């Protein structure tokens, strides 16, 4: 086997052409790193294999939140919120939110699900995993919130110049009439390159759309199957690994139809647990992948270890 070694000079030249990664927030914040500092405490990607598919979750950014009950558990009492937090060894007064697009490689396609908050965040995460924006053949948008469409367009135009775009018909129709500035800037210019799905339609063979309405009017999850294994790419069906999973009835600020969102959480995540599917949640602790165990009150998130690497 031939091994290629990179000299320090070559490494420095190569690094000059890589996009700079935005600082990820850790603790009270983090400054941009110099070349001599340690790498980020949280890796930028996690690559796994499921049947014939290579699945890579990409950390496009993270954000520290103060007073998270103003977002999660809005209809819970402060006492219940604090009690559940303490039982799971997390603080009740702050949290760390992750933004995790997913790349699925079929062998002939590179399909990116969601794009993070900005072009810089997603392109730097792709670069860390060995990909460029030009490599992407399809971009699938689960829904039109800014932290999912933010990477579609930048000052230089579209980020994924060679990609076809796919989203839910119901979702697109809602936002195209909403007068939303982010949609108009990031999505409207790509409309002619877009195709539209409804529940049950396929992105490619083995990847099908699942209606998961409530978070937004046309929010979609995606069922991924290969080699006799299954994975539910659940997007924002659940927004926190404790407060939204263990108490699916707790309201989330950004769920546009809170009653429907809670119903969807219980039904979709119940299917994930019952069928023992792997689960990817966009805002779960990175790498955002795990399994769900059904509880009397909801679901327990078991982060992935090596199940998709053996």
C-alpha positions, -999 to +999 in steps of 0.1 A: +000+000+000+014+034-010+012+061+017+013+098+009+028+121+035+022+159+035+052+182+043+047+212+066+051+235+036+025+216+015+001+216+044+004+253+049-002+259+011-032+236+011-046+253+042-045+287+025-072+275+000-096+260+026-125+281+038-122+293+073-144+276+098-165+299+119-158+297+156-181+273+174-195+285+207-182+266+237-187+277+273-190+315+271-178+316+236-147+310+215-125+332+194-114+324+159-085+299+161-050+304+149-030+277+131-011+269+163-042+264+185-059+231+193-086+219+170-123+225+179-135+206+209-164+193+188-155+176+155-170+190+124-183+158+109-191+121+116-190+096+088-210+063+090-219+035+067-254+020+063-257-007+036-245+009+004-249+045+017-223+067+033-239+090+058-221+120+071-235+145+097-220+179+094-217+205+122-225+237+105-226+257+137-237+258+173-252+284+196-254+288+233-289+296+246-299+314+278-331+306+296-340+277+273-375+272+289-385+303+269-380+281+238-385+245+250-412+234+275-432+266+273-463+249+288-443+232+316-440+245+351-405+259+360-404+232+387-411+203+362-386+218+338-359+221+364-366+186+377-363+169+343-331+189+336-315+178+369-325+142+363-306+143+330-275+161+344-281+193+323-286+229+335-321+243+333-309+279+327-288+274+295-283+250+267-262+244+236-280+242+203-265+224+173-271+228+135-265+196+117-271+191+080-266+155+067-248+143+036-258+110+020-236+095-007-252+068-029-221+062-051-234+083-079-251+111-059-242+134-030-274+145-014-273+173+012-302+176+036-304+212+048-277+239+048-273+255+082-273+292+090-248+305+064-227+295+034-196+298+055-208+273+081-219+246+057-189+249+033-164+247+061-181+216+075-181+200+041-144+209+036-136+193+069-152+161+056-134+162+023-161+177+001-167+209-018-200+227-026-195+218-063-196+181-054-232+183-042-257+168-067-289+174-047-299+197-019-330+187+000-347+213+023-368+197+051-384+231+058-379+268+053-367+281+086-336+302+084-312+278+101-320+252+073-320+275+042-293+300+054-265+283+035-283+282+001-272+316-011-244+341-003-231+373-016-216+354-046-248+337-055-259+301-050-236+280-029-243+247-046-239+256-083-242+220-096-271+209-074-308+202-081-330+214-053-359+194-036-384+204-010-420+197+000-447+212-022-468+222+008-439+238+025-429+258-006-464+269-012-468+283+023-436+303+024-439+316-012-470+335+000-457+345+035-437+376+026-407+362+045-374+380+038-351+350+043-372+329+019-372+356-007-334+360-005-324+324-001-350+302-018-370+323-043-340+327-067-336+289-069-373+282-076-367+273-112-342+246-102-365+231-076-387+200-077-414+193-051-423+163-030-453+150-011-453+123+016-442+089+002-423+104-028-387+094-033-357+116-035-337+087-049-342+049-045-342+041-008-349+077+004-385+087+008-403+117+022-424+114+054-450+140+063-441+155+097-462+186+098-465+210+128-431+225+132-439+242+099-469+236+077-451+213+053-422+201+074-408+168+060-388+139+076-370+113+054-369+076+057-335+062+046-332+024+038-302+003+026-288-031+033-318-041+054-313-012+078-333+019+083-328+055+095-352+083+101-338+117+092-362+136+114-351+173+109-369+195+135-396+170+146-378+171+180-356+201+189-339+189+221-328+155+232-343+158+267-370+184+268-386+175+234-380+138+235-387+128+270-417+152+271-430+153+235-461+172+247-440+202+259-445+231+235-416+245+215-416+282+206-407+277+169-434+250+163-459+269+142-488+245+150-479+234+185-507+208+189-499+192+156-462+193+163-467+174+195-489+148+178-462+144+151-435+139+176-454+111+194-463+093+162-431+096+142-408+090+171-430+062+183-424+046+148-386+051+152-385+035+186-408+006+177-390-002+144-356+003+161-345+027+134-315+049+137-325+085+142-309+118+131-322+150+147-310+184+133-306+199+168-295+168+188-261+169+205-235+164+177-231+141+158-269+141+161-274+104+156-288+078+180-316+054+188-348+061+207-362+040+236-399+044+244-407+056+279-440+060+296-436+098+292-418+100+259-385+087+245-349+084+258-322+093+233-293+068+231-264+085+212-248+064+185-215+047+194-201+023+167-233+007+154-230+023+119-192+017+117-191-020+120 
